[in-house]
Amino acid sequence: MYLSLALFLQAAPSGGEFAAALAVVTRKPVAVEDLRGLTCRARGRAKAESLCTWQWKQNGHWRRYSITAVMDNHNWLLVDAPAPRE
């Protein structure tokens, strides 16, 4: 119960957790070094869902993205595909 409570209170994934979840969604390897400026803001009172924004280096260029991250049991899952931000 204590482990579940600790994960429940975690409002955002770590860089490594986020890269792993992003690799699942995109079906491509994602290196933590290719991500920067990751910020996640909890939505609602449960803190199990967060809106995340970050920059992702692709083809030598940094591009801004956003996506919703959801805590499911002990794993962070990303909802839908990363959305480019201008």
N, C-alpha and C positions, 0 to 999 in steps of 0.2 A: 504494500500500500504506500509506503514512503516513496519508493521509486516512481510510481505512477503520479503521485502528487508533485514530485519535483519536476517531472516532465510536463505535467499539466501547467505548471507555473512558468515554464520556459516560453517566452513570447516570440522567439525567433530562432531559426536554425543557425548553427555555426557555419563558417565558410566551407568546411569540408562536407558537412551535411547538405548544404545548399548545392554544391557542385555535384554531389552524388545524385541528388534528386533531379537536378537539371539534366544530367546525363540520361536518366531514365526517360524523361519527357522528350528530349530531342533525339534519343537513340544514337548519340555521338559521345565520345569521351570528352569530358570537360575538366580542364586543369584549374586548380584553385588560383594559380598564378595569372590566369586569363580573366579573373573576376576582380573587380575593385569597387569600393564605395557601396558595399551591400548594407542596406538599411531595411529593417522590417518593422512595421508598426502594427501592433495588435489591433484586431477588430473585435468589438464586443467585449463583454465582461469575462468570457471564458478564457481568453488569451490563447485559444487553440487554433486560431486563424489569424494570419498576418498578411498584409499587403507589403510585398518586397520590391524594392527598386535597386538597380545595380548597373554597372558598366561592364560590358563583356568585350574582350578583345577578339575580333574576328578579321582575318585577312590583314592584320597589321593595324586595324583601326578600332578605336574604342567606341562602342555604341551603347546607348542607354536603353534599358528594358524595365518592365514591371511584370509581376505575376503574383498570384495569391498562393500562399503556402499554408497547409493545414496539417496539424499534428494528428496522426492516426496511430493510436497505441503508442509505440516507441519510435515511430519514423515520421519524418516530415515528407509530405507529398505536395507536389506542385499541381495546381489546377489549371487545365488548359495549356496552351503553348505560350512561351514568352512573348509579350507584346512590346514592339519597338516604341520608344518614346522620343519625341522630337524636342 
